[in-house]
Amino acid sequence: MKKNTNEILKRRSLFRYAMTAKHFDGLRSRLVTHFSFLIFYFSFLIPHSSFGVQRLYSDSRRYDALFLEAMTERQKGNSDAAFDLLHYCISIDSTRSEAYYYLAYYYSVLKQRETAMTFFEKAVELEPDNSIYLETLGNAYIAQRKYKEATGILQRFFEKNTDRTDVLGLLIQLYEQLEDYDNAIASLSRLEIIEGKSERLSYAKSNLYTQKGDKKAAIAEMKQLADQYPNDNNYRCLYANTLYVNGQKKKAVSIYDDILEQEPDNRTAQLALLAYYSDRKDTVRVNEYVERVLVNKHATTEDRIRLMRQVIADNEQSGGDSTRVLQLFHRMLNMPQSDAEIAILCAAYMSLKNMPNDSIRQPLEQVLQITPDHAAARLQLVSYAWQAEDRDRVISLCQDARQYNPDEMAFYYYQGIAYYQKKQLDDALDAFQNGISVITQESDPNIVSDFYGVMGDLYHQKGMDKEAFAAYDSCLAWKDDNISCLNNYAYYLSIKNIRLNDAERMSLRTVKAEPNNATYLDTYAWVLFQLGRYDEAVTYIDRTLENDSDTTVVMLEHAGDIYYKAGRHEKALEFWQKALEHFDDEADEPRQKEILIRKIKLKKYIKE
């Protein structure tokens, strides 16, 4: 007897542990009852029982212990062990539901859906009043599109959980899917009892009657709602809508007209009459109601967008005269705007019609007034200002973007370039440095690479070659085939006569990428010149001049220097003289002119 008492205490300890497990909430009550019964049976009946009763008790004890161990393994994440233990539980006692329930989940994870369903069904069969099992099985049926089976199970669940109106709503959807309109309507009526009569429920019930083909009941349902609120024109509109869809169009139109006499801006009645006259192909009345809806202060943005898209489509089909469309946009945009959608659609339409940038700019400006953080509209305005060469406007738009779109790198780029072209190098560098500060791993490598490339050019112009070369290195780290960067990097290295092998490698890549680009050919010719490969340099400087439609002073001077070093002094002199003739006192460096004059006078190459 002492041994048996120790086993009972041990089981009590296990059970206390199990009761703390989060997976046991739904089964706790059942196990407590079962375990208490076993203690009672053991204390009073075992000494007088037969061998069969002792075995029954022993199997039940083994089941409980193994099930608790399975749940412990489940908590630990040891799914294989839990799975095996649960199966062992079934082999001991196939009349207990909980092992089937948990095994069903494991079979679901294994994607053995039919087996999972069988186990869920078995759990419900063994414990038909368990709400958790019923709801789980119902959802499993829905997942497998077994809607008829799902309705039976969920109906049983709801009868035991009448506060679960969400399940009742789901049942209504399932019955409608099965075209079981009587049960769907009955379920809606139950929902009405719980929640009270409402527009939503009455409309849903009327719609079900319509689908069922019971027009009289559909109309009566909405009439009852309208009669309940006789001074609410919205309910009268719903009643009229029901009349309309059930064939009583004249009566419906009469109600709509009456509503608009009392309430001229009733959006619902206007939209209904618009649909009515559209069906009748009455263009005059359609245009009338389109305009009434578009300028109705109660119309939604969705209403206006939908109607304007239809107006635009019809207009394009009939010839594409934009006059009426633009007039409608103008009237709407003169009204207070809750959002920028109409202005955006207007700008898109004007762009479609290839209207001047100045015209499109107006709705885009309105977009920014309403939503100043609208990056796309701001970028389009930046583009228009750029095309107009209005660099100050570009700078202003981009400066505002730092407040509203601080993470949009394009604004820093355009602002930096605009400052660059205005020769405000410090401001340009500041813009690019601020842009670099918002780079992330998700940033577009092409844009980031260009940022560093332009920064390299800026640093070079400021005489900061160390910083320039570091920027070029960063540029190529983000995009190693940035051709513009490769060219400039190579050229500036060749000018300083350093890292010429690196310069030759980079410049060759640009020539291979764009073999007819005079700028890239000139850079490669000059790198070869600095490497002392004069004959090769002659070949590439000739190709440079062949492909250059607007020969520059630098290229002509390079040609003279290369030809001189290649031993062709007379030809070199000709190139230097041509370079001097092309010299622009306003654009070119004065020192360059002095050197050219000395080369011509001395008839020899002078190293700068």
N, C-alpha and C positions, 0 to 999 in steps of 0.2 A: 504493500500500500504506500510506503514511503517513496518508492521509485515512481509510482504513478503520480503522486503529488508533485514530485520534482518536474515531471514532464509537463504537468498542467501549468506550473509556474513558468517553465521555459516558454510554453506557447503563449502565455499572457505577455511575456516580455516581447516576443516576436510581434504579437498583435499591436502592442503599443507603438512599436517602431513603424509598422505598416500604416498605422493611422496617421502618421506624420507625412506620408508620401502624397504628393499632389495628385497622382493618378487615381487615388482611392476615394475621392469625394463622392462619386456616384454610387459606390458599392459599400460604403462604410456601414450604413444602417443594416444592410442585409447580413454582412459578415458578423456584426456584433450580435444580432439575433441568433444566428446560426451557432456562434461560439458559446453563447450563454446556454443554449439548449444542450450542447454537448457536455458542458460542465454539470448541468443538472442531471443529465442522463448518466454520466459517469459516477456521480456521487451517490445516486440512489438506486439505479437500476442494474448497473453492471454486475454487482455481486450475485444477482438473481437471474441474469440473462442467459440466453442460449448462446451457442457458438456463433450462429448466424448474426445475431445482434452485435456481438463483439467485433466481428469482421466488418460489419457496416460502420461501426464507430471508428475502427482503425482506418478504413478507406477514407472516411470523411476527414479524419485528422491529417492523413497524408496529403489529401487534396488541398486543404487549407495551408499547410506548411509549404507545399510546392508552389501554390499560387502566390503566396506572399514572397517567396524567394524569386519567382518570375518577375513580380513587380519591382523588387529591389534591383534585379539585374536590368530591368527596363530603365529605372531611374539612373543607373550608372552608365547607360548607353550601350550596354552589352545586349544588342538586339538578338544575336544568334542564340545566346543562352536563354534569354527570355522566351524566344520562339519555341525552343525545344521543351522547356519546362511547361509551357502552356499546353503543348500537345500531350505531354505526359499527364497533365491534369485531366484532359478529356478521356485519356485511356483509363484513368482511375474512376472518374464519375462523369458520364456523358449527359447528366441531367442538370448540370450547373451552367448557368448562362455566361458568366463573366469571362471565362477562358475563351469561349467562342467570340465574344465581342472584341477582345484585344487581338486575337489571332486574325480577325477580319481586317484590322488596320495593317497588320504586317503583310498580309496578302495584297492589300491595296498598294503598299509601297513596292512590293515585288511585281506590280502590274498584272497580277493574276486576278482580274476583276470578277470573273465568274465565281471563283472560289471564295473571294472576299464577300461577294453578295450572298453566297450560300451560308457563310458563317454569320453574317449580320442577320439573315433571316432566321437562322437557328437560335440566335440569342433572343430575338423577339418571340419566337415560338415558345421558348422555355420560360420567358418572363414577359408576357404580353402587356403588362401594365407599366413597364419601365419606360418613362418618357424619354430618357436619354437614348435608349435603343430605338424607339419609334422615330424620333427626329433624325437620328443618324441614318437609319434605313431609308426614310423618306428622301433625304438628300442624296443618298447613293442611287436610288431609283431615278431621280431627276438627272443626275450626272450621266446615267446611261439612257436617258430619254425614254424611260419606262414611266410615262406620265400617268397612265391609268393606275398602275400599282402604287405610284407615289401618292395619288389622291386618297386611296383607301387608307394607307398608313398615316398620312398627315391628318386626315379627318379624325382618326382614332386619337392621335396626339392632341389635337385641338380640344376634343371632348374632355380631355383630362387637364388641359391648360387653357382655359377660356380667356385668360388675360393676354395670351400671345396673339394679338391682332396681326402681327407680321406674318404669322403662319396662315391665318385666315386670308390675308391678302394674297399670299402665295397660292393658296388653294383656288382663289378666284381666277388667277392667271392660268393655272393648270386646267381648270374646267373650261375656260375659254379656248385654250389651245386644243382641247379634246372636242370642242364644239358641243360640250354638255352645258347648254345655256341655262337650263332649269336649275341645275346645281350651282352654277355660277351666280345666278340671280338670287337664289336662296342664301348663298354665302354672303352676298352683298347686303341682303336684308338683315342678316345677323350682325354684320359690321355696322349697319345703320343703328341698330338697337344699342350697340356698345358706344359708338361715337356720336350718335345723333345725326339727323338729316343734314346734308350739306350739298353744296353745288357739285363737288367732286364726285360724291357717291351717287347722287341722282343722275348726273350726266353719264356716269359709267353704267348704271343700271339701264338707262334709256338706250345707250349704245348696244348693250347686250340684247335688249328687246328687238332693236333694229336688225341685229345680226341674226336673231332667231326668226325674223320675218313677221314679228308681231308689231306692226306699225301703230296700231291703236294703243297698245300698252306703252310703247316708246313715247308717243306724244303725250299720253296721260301722265306719265311720270314727270315730264318736264313742265307740263301745265300745272301740276300740283305744286311744284317748286315756285313757279312764277306767281301763282295765286297766293302762295304763302307770303311773298314779298312783292306786292302789287306796285310799289313805288320804286322798285329797283329795276332800271332799264337793262342792266346786265343780265338778269334772270329772264327778262322778256326776250332778250336777244337769243339766249340759249333755247328758249321755247320756240322761237321763230326758226332757229337753225334746225331744230328737230323736225318741225313742220316741213322745212325745205328739203331735207335729205329723205323724208318719207313721202315725197311727191306732192305736198300741198304748198306749191311755190307761191301762188298768188296770195294766199292767206299770209304766208311768211313775209312777202314783200310789203304787204299792207302794214304789218306790224313794224317792219324796219322804217318805213316812211313815217309812221306815227311817232316812233322813237326819235327820229331826226328832227321832227317838228318841235318836240319838247327839248331835245338836247342835240343841237346841230353838230357838235364835235364828238358825238359818240363814235368812237373808233370802230367798235365791233360791227355796228350797223352799216357804217361806210364800207368796210371791207366786205361785208356780206353782199351789199348791193353792187359793189365792184365785180364780185364773182358772178353775180346774177347777170349783169349786163355784158360781161365777157362771154358767158355762155350763149347769149343771144346775138353776139357779134354787133352790138350797138356801140360803134366806135365813139360817137359823140358823148354818150353817157359814160363810157369807159374813161375817156380823157378827163371828163368832169370829175369823176370820183377818184381817179389817180391823183389829180391835183389837190383835191380836198384832203385825201389821206396824207399826202406828202407835206402839206403845210399845217396839218392838225397837230396841235401841241401835245395831244395825248398819244399820238402815233409813236411806236418804238423805233429805235434805230434799225432793228431787223426788218420792220415793215418797210421803211424807206429804202433800205438797201435792196430788198427783194424787188420792190416795185421799180426802182430806178434801173436795175439790171434788165428787167423785162422791157422797160421803155427803151433802153439803149439797144437791146436785141431787135425789137420791132422797128426801131428807127433805122438800124443798119440794113434790115431786110427791105425797107421801103425807099432806100436811096442814100441814107447816111447824112441827111441835113442835120447838122448839130445845133441849129438855132434853138429849137424847142427844148432839147436836152439841157443846153447850157442855161436857158431861162429857168428851168426847174431847179437846177443846181443853185443858181444865183438866189432864188427865192428861199430855198432851204438854208443856205449858208448865211442869210441875213437874219435868221432866227437864232435864239440862244441854242448852243450846242452842248449836249451832255457828254459827248465824246467826239473823236476826230474821224470816225468812219466815213461820214458823208464827204468831208473835205478830201480824204484819201482817195475815195472812189472818183471824185471830181477830177483830181490831179491825174489819176490813171486814165480816165476817159480823154482828157485833153492831150495826154501823151499819145494815146491811141490815134487821135485825130491829127497828130503831128503839128500841134499848135506851138507858137513861139515860146521859148523858155520863160520870157517875162510874164506871159499869161499863166503858165503852169505854176510859176513861182508864187502867185497870189494864194491859191488854196493850200500850197505847202507851208506858206507863212502862217496861215490860219491853223494848220495842224500843229505847228510849234506853239502857237498861242494857247491852244487847248491842252496839248500834251508836250511840254518842252523836252521830254526825254525820248521823243520818237526819233530814234537814231536814223532810220531809213529816210525819213523826210529831210532831216538835217543834212545827211550825206548827199541827197539829191540837190539841195540848195547849194551845198559846197561845190558840187560838180558844175552847176550853172554859173556860179561866180567864177570858177576856174576857167570855164570856156570864155567868159566875158573878160578874162584877165583882170578881174577885180580882186587883187590880192588882199586888199584891206578887208573886204567883205569875207573872204576865205578865213582870214585870221580871226575876225570877230566871231564868225559862226563856230569855229573850232575852239575858241577860247571859252564860249558859253558851254560847249560840249563837255569841257573838263568838269563842270558842275553836274550836268545831267547825265552824261555818259562817260564817266571817268575811266572805264575799262575798255572803251572802244579805241583801239590803236590807230585806226584810219584817221581820226581827227588830229592826233599828234603828228602824223605823217604829213598831212596836207598843210597844217599850220607851219611845220618846220620847213617844208619846201617853199611855201609862200614867203617866209622870212628870208630864206636862202636867196630867192630870186630878187628880193628887195635889198640884198647884200647886208642884211642885219644878221651877221653870222652868230653873234652871241645869243640872240633871241632864238635863232633856228636851232642852235645846239641845245638850248634849254628845253625847247619843245620835244626834241628827239630823246633827250635824257629822261624827261618825264614819261614819254611813251615807253621807253625801255623798262621803267619801274613797274609797269603793269603786265609784263611778260609772265606767262605761266607755261607749264608743260603742255597745256592744251592750245597754246597760241599757234597761229598759222605760221609755219616755218618760212614761207615765202615773204610774208610781211616783216617778220622779225629780222630776217636776213637783209632785206632792203633797208630797214632802220639802221642796222649797224654799218651797212655799206655807205649810206649817205653821211652818217656820223664820221666815218673814216675820211670822206672827202672834205667835210667841214674842218676836222682837225688838221688835215694837210694844208688847207688854205690858211689856217691860223699859224702855220709853221710848227705844229705839234706832231712831228712825225712818229714819235714813239706811241702816242695815243692813237694816231691814225692807223698804224700797222696793227695795234691790238684790236681796234674796232674791225678792221678787215678780217683778222683771224676769227673773231666772233661771228662775223657775217658768214664766212665759209664753214664754220662749225655748224650753223643752222641749215645751210644749203651750199654744199661744196661745189655746185655748178652755177653759182651766181656769176654770170658772164661779165656783167658790168664791173662787179667788184674785182674779179680776176684780172681784168684789163687794167683798171686803175692801180691796183696793188702792184702789178708787174711793172707798170710804167714808172710809178714813183720810186720803186726799188732801183730801176735802171738809171733814173736821174741821179740818185745818190750813189750809184755804182756799187751796190751791195747786194748780196744774196742773188747774184745774177742767174745761177742755175735754177733757183726757185722761180725767179721772174720768167725765165725762158719756158719752164714747164707750165706755168699759169697762162702765159700769153699764147702758147701753142694751142691750149684748150679752146681759147676764144676764137682763134683762126679756124680751127676745125669745126667749131659750132657755127660760125658765120663767115665763110671763106670770102665773101665779097664786101665785108664791112671795112671801109677804109680806115676808120679809127683803130680797129683791132690790128689790121695789117701794119699800120704805121708803128704801133707799139711793139709788135713782134720784130719789125725791121730794126727798130732802135735798140731793142734788147740784144739782137744779134750783133749790132754795131758795137755795143759795149763789151760783148764777149770776144770781139776781134774777128768775127766770122763775116768779113766784109762782102765777099761774093754772094753769100746767101742773103745778106742784108739788101744788096742791090736788087735781087729778085723780088723781095717782098716790098721794097719801097716803090718799085715799078708797078706792082699790082695795086699798091695803095693809090698811086696817082691815076691809074686806069679806072679805079672804082670811086674816086672822089669827085663828086659833081661840083663841089665848091671848095677848091683847094685852099688850104689855110697857110698862113705864114710859117707855122711850125713844121708842117709836112714838107714844104718846099725847102726850108732850111735843113731839115733832116736829110732830104734827098741830096742836097749839096755836100753835107758832111760825109754821108755814106759813100757817095761817088768819089770824093777826094781821097778817102782812105782806101778805096778800091783802086786808086791809081789813075782815075779818069778826071784829071784836074780841070780841063776845059768845060766838061759837062757840069762839074761841080760849080764852077763860076756862074754858069747860066742859071742854075737853080737858085743860087744866092741872090742873083740880080732879080729873078722873078719874085723871090720872097720879099725883097725890098719894095718892089712895085706894088705888092699886095698889102703892104704894111698899112695899118689903120692907126693913126695917131691917138684916136680916142679909145679904141678897144685893146690894142696891143701894148706890151710893156716897152717903155722907152729904152731900157737897157738892151733889149733884144735888137732894137734898131741900131744901136751903137755897135754891137758885136757884128751884125751883118755888114755894116759899112767897113769895119776893119778887115773882115774876111775878104771882101771884094777888093779893097785897096791893096792888101798884102798878098792876095791871090793864094791864100792857104787857110787850112783849117785852124781855128783857134779854140782850144779847150776852155770852156767857161769855168 
